């Protein structure tokens, strides 16, 4: 088991053979039959942690893959009018999905996007690529962004993801805001 990995094992007498695992915030929950020995528990926890890690890696492309995808999107939807100098995942964006710096051609995407559908990540990439051409959210900006066929759907998806925690907390006082 990797260091600093919090694991909670939940044993169930109703489970007979199956083992499953999922992430719950900063810990991993492993569900297994109550009849498993401690040695079997250790073996299954290690196995499930590896499976989760592999699945998360497949869902989260590397920075290089992200840059390649950005170049493909720029060619397809922006007539190759822009080529970012760098595109990377970041862990410090908690209120934005992405950001860019037009002066140096850099784009950063929040790691919160990892695991979301690819068309949502594509939308955020295209949104930030468009900022390299049009820095503001004016009509020219939106004319370019809406070339992406799933732009409105992706915006709705992201708005729903942003609203969910507020709604779960008793969202009677929900204030809507675009999270660009």
Secondary structure by P-SEA (a helix, b strand, c coil): ccccbbbbbbbbccccbbbbbbbcccbbbbbbbccccaaaaaaaaaaaaaaaaaaaaaacccaaaaaaaaaaaaaaccccccccccccccccccccccccccccbbbbbbcccccccaaaaaaaaaaaaaaaccccccaaaaaaaacccaaaaaaaaaaaaaaaaaaaacccbbbbbbcc
